[in-house]
Amino acid sequence: MGGDLLPTHIHDFTRRDAFFSKPVFTEYWEDILAMNLFRFCHFACVGTFLLLLINLSTIAQESRVLTLAQSIEIAKQSNLTVQTAEQNLKAAEAQVRAARAGLLPRITASGNYTYFKDIQKSVIQADGGFGFPMPGGEMGEMPPPSADNESELIELEFGAHHNVQGTVNLTQPIFAWGRYYYGYQAAKLNYQAVQRDVDAAYNQLRLDVSEAFYGALIAQEFVRVAQQSVSLVEKQLGIAEASLEAGAATDFDVLRAKVQLANAKSQLVRAENAVITTKNAYKTVLNIPLAEDISVKGTLEIPKKHEIPTLNLDTLIEQALKNRPEVHRTQLSEHAARKQIDVTKTRSRPDLGLFSNYQISQNERLTQMNRIWSVGFQINIPIFDGFATRAAVQQSESVLKQVQLGGTQVRTGVEFEVRNAYLNLLGAQTLIDVQREAVVQAQESVRIANLQFQNGIITTVALTDTQLALTQAEVNRLQAYHDYVVGLARLEKAIGQPLQ
């Protein structure tokens, strides 16, 4: 009871002393350290996971840089036009196998099981049969059954309840005036023609990828030129503002520099938008997602001494007519059409074939399975088909004429393509040297104009003109490089082989 009468502060000191006793105090700090260690490990794991996600997203967002060779390889794997051509080739190959089947024997097998609930029955007399006359007698009707002769009648069953039968048939054309062989040859020629379509698709794909690649590349170069133009105009604006403060220029010079800077920035925005557009076209040719970030790596620069080999236009046209898969395709199609006419003509002629049959049958009444084998020849002689064969021949001849006209058109188009590509390449080569010299001269003019403007010799109008001339010269130089490399790709596609 005395303990209950102690003052309150005495109880507080007592509890505090108990808390700071060694066992209780040590256990308290161990709990705190354990809790802090758990929290630290938790936050460390969460932070590591978040950093990993950030790194993965950064890697996923990194731009993929492709060269021209890599672009062509990707397009070969994913381009839809090439995939369609390859599927057509597989279909043509299947047609060859189907046509070859007409030359081989055709074997079929069949089988059946038949159950008869009721089977046919007949009654005959023991001393005769089926109404046939007895020896020395005349044929007469069998007397109706009676009690006297009922024991002399015999009941017969014809057939069986369970019947199983199997048949194997073989047919083989022997002579059909080459109908099946001509069809097989036509299918092979068509397959070879479709192979040329695949080759033409790959050639066109290389050109399309090259044009899209260099289109994206020159768009990136135009951005660089636009950025240089903006930097140059900003420098000019700074000079104009400094001259205005020094009293050597007017507000007109500053305003004109600001207007020119705004125009240069507008050109930069257009150039950046053109990069997006050309890259989308490039990704469409490669059949990759438009949302994927892609950059192209290459150069439009051409060495000063680089010249195309001495080329003869007639030689190029001859090579094109010899190498172009489109020309080969029309030639193969013409041969296939001729074979198809031969096939159609055989429909009005007789054909001879061999057939063979092997049959087995069994039922519950047979002690041994029946086996029947037969062989023979069959001839089919067309007599009148309503002039269907004649109409089919006329149709095949019309198809042949269409193929021949198409071949002439293809050869004319190939020759025009070679001539056009050849002239464009020569023009681009001439412009390269001209524009290269023009850029050097424009750069020197801008340098001299800046010095004259700083010394107050010329106005901002003259300085602006020299800067615009430099920008235009840079653009023209890049365009000449672009036209040359694209023209080279077009000429190689036109002649069907790389230039040596």
Buried (B, 14 or more C-beta within 10 A) or exposed (E): EEEEEEEEEEEEEEEEEEEEEEEEEEEEEEEEEEEEEEEEEEEEEEEEEEEEEEEEEEEEEEEEEBEBEBBBBBBBEEBEBBBEBBEBBEEBBEBBEEBBEBEEEEEEEEEEEEEEEEEEEEEBBEEBEEEEEEEEEEEEEBEEEEEEBEEEEEEEEEEBBEBBBBBBBBBEBEEBBBBBBBBBBBBBBBBBBBBBBBBBBBBBBBBBBBBBBBBBBBBBBBBEBBBBBBEBBBEBBEBBBEBBEEEBBBEEBBEBBBEBBEBBBEBBEEBBEBBEEBBEBBBBBBBBEEEEEBEBEBEBEBEEEEEBEEBEEEEBBBBBBEBBBBBBBBBBBBBBBBBBBBBBBBBBBEBBBBBBBBBBBBBEEEEEEEEEEEEEEEEEEEEEEEEEBBEBBEEBBEBBEEBBEBBEEBBEEBBEBBBBBBEBBBBBBEBBEEBBEBBEEBBEBBEEBBEBBBEEEBBBEEBBEBBBBBBBBBBBBBBBBBBBBBBBBBBBBBBBBEEE
